[in-house]
Amino acid sequence: MRNFSAVIERCPDTGTYVAYVPGFPGAHTQGATLDELDQNLREVISMLLEDGEPRLQTEFIGV
Protein backbone atom coordinates (compact mmCIF):
# COMPACT_ATOMS: atom_id res chain seq x y z
CA MET A 1 0.00 0.00 0.00
CA ARG A 2 1.33 3.41 -0.99
CA ASN A 3 1.03 6.52 1.14
CA PHE A 4 0.50 9.97 -0.32
CA SER A 5 0.67 13.29 1.49
CA ALA A 6 -2.21 15.66 0.83
CA VAL A 7 -2.66 19.36 1.37
CA ILE A 8 -5.99 20.13 3.04
CA GLU A 9 -7.59 23.57 3.09
CA ARG A 10 -10.96 24.88 4.26
CA CYS A 11 -12.83 27.57 2.36
CA PRO A 12 -13.72 30.32 4.85
CA ASP A 13 -16.83 31.29 2.87
CA THR A 14 -18.45 27.86 2.49
CA GLY A 15 -16.68 25.77 5.13
CA THR A 16 -15.99 23.12 2.47
CA TYR A 17 -12.76 21.18 2.79
CA VAL A 18 -10.53 20.77 -0.28
CA ALA A 19 -7.59 18.39 -0.64
CA TYR A 20 -4.99 17.65 -3.28
CA VAL A 21 -1.88 15.52 -3.55
CA PRO A 22 0.98 17.75 -4.72
CA GLY A 23 2.44 16.61 -8.02
CA PHE A 24 -0.23 13.92 -8.62
CA PRO A 25 -2.36 15.14 -11.55
CA GLY A 26 -6.07 14.64 -10.92
CA ALA A 27 -5.68 13.75 -7.23
CA HIS A 28 -7.94 16.42 -5.77
CA THR A 29 -11.41 16.51 -4.26
CA GLN A 30 -13.63 18.23 -1.71
CA GLY A 31 -16.00 17.33 1.12
CA ALA A 32 -18.33 18.88 3.68
CA THR A 33 -16.49 17.15 6.56
CA LEU A 34 -12.98 15.84 7.07
CA ASP A 35 -14.33 12.28 7.08
CA GLU A 36 -16.09 12.84 3.75
CA LEU A 37 -12.97 14.49 2.35
CA ASP A 38 -10.82 11.53 3.42
CA GLN A 39 -13.21 9.04 1.82
CA ASN A 40 -13.44 11.07 -1.40
CA LEU A 41 -9.66 11.44 -1.67
CA ARG A 42 -9.12 7.71 -1.13
CA GLU A 43 -11.64 6.96 -3.90
CA VAL A 44 -10.00 9.41 -6.32
CA ILE A 45 -6.52 8.03 -5.68
CA SER A 46 -7.80 4.46 -6.02
CA MET A 47 -9.38 5.29 -9.40
CA LEU A 48 -6.23 7.02 -10.61
CA LEU A 49 -4.05 4.07 -9.57
CA GLU A 50 -6.17 1.73 -11.71
CA ASP A 51 -4.25 3.19 -14.66
CA GLY A 52 -0.94 2.13 -13.06
CA GLU A 53 1.68 3.87 -10.98
CA PRO A 54 1.43 7.64 -11.23
CA ARG A 55 4.14 9.74 -12.79
CA LEU A 56 4.41 12.37 -10.10
CA GLN A 57 5.24 15.78 -11.46
CA THR A 58 6.90 16.85 -8.20
CA GLU A 59 7.99 15.23 -4.95
CA PHE A 60 6.35 16.41 -1.72
CA ILE A 61 9.07 17.20 0.82
CA GLY A 62 7.15 18.73 3.73
CA VAL A 63 6.02 21.94 5.38
C-alpha positions as CSV (number, residue, x, y, z in Angstrom):
1,M,0.0,0.0,0.0
2,R,1.3,3.4,-1.0
3,N,1.0,6.5,1.1
4,F,0.5,10.0,-0.3
5,S,0.7,13.3,1.5
6,A,-2.2,15.7,0.8
7,V,-2.7,19.4,1.4
8,I,-6.0,20.1,3.0
9,E,-7.6,23.6,3.1
10,R,-11.0,24.9,4.3
11,C,-12.8,27.6,2.4
12,P,-13.7,30.3,4.8
13,D,-16.8,31.3,2.9
14,T,-18.4,27.9,2.5
15,G,-16.7,25.8,5.1
16,T,-16.0,23.1,2.5
17,Y,-12.8,21.2,2.8
18,V,-10.5,20.8,-0.3
19,A,-7.6,18.4,-0.6
20,Y,-5.0,17.7,-3.3
21,V,-1.9,15.5,-3.6
22,P,1.0,17.7,-4.7
23,G,2.4,16.6,-8.0
24,F,-0.2,13.9,-8.6
25,P,-2.4,15.1,-11.6
26,G,-6.1,14.6,-10.9
27,A,-5.7,13.8,-7.2
28,H,-7.9,16.4,-5.8
29,T,-11.4,16.5,-4.3
30,Q,-13.6,18.2,-1.7
31,G,-16.0,17.3,1.1
32,A,-18.3,18.9,3.7
33,T,-16.5,17.2,6.6
34,L,-13.0,15.8,7.1
35,D,-14.3,12.3,7.1
36,E,-16.1,12.8,3.8
37,L,-13.0,14.5,2.4
38,D,-10.8,11.5,3.4
39,Q,-13.2,9.0,1.8
40,N,-13.4,11.1,-1.4
41,L,-9.7,11.4,-1.7
42,R,-9.1,7.7,-1.1
43,E,-11.6,7.0,-3.9
44,V,-10.0,9.4,-6.3
45,I,-6.5,8.0,-5.7
46,S,-7.8,4.5,-6.0
47,M,-9.4,5.3,-9.4
48,L,-6.2,7.0,-10.6
49,L,-4.1,4.1,-9.6
50,E,-6.2,1.7,-11.7
51,D,-4.2,3.2,-14.7
52,G,-0.9,2.1,-13.1
53,E,1.7,3.9,-11.0
54,P,1.4,7.6,-11.2
55,R,4.1,9.7,-12.8
56,L,4.4,12.4,-10.1
57,Q,5.2,15.8,-11.5
58,T,6.9,16.8,-8.2
59,E,8.0,15.2,-4.9
60,F,6.4,16.4,-1.7
61,I,9.1,17.2,0.8
62,G,7.1,18.7,3.7
63,V,6.0,21.9,5.4
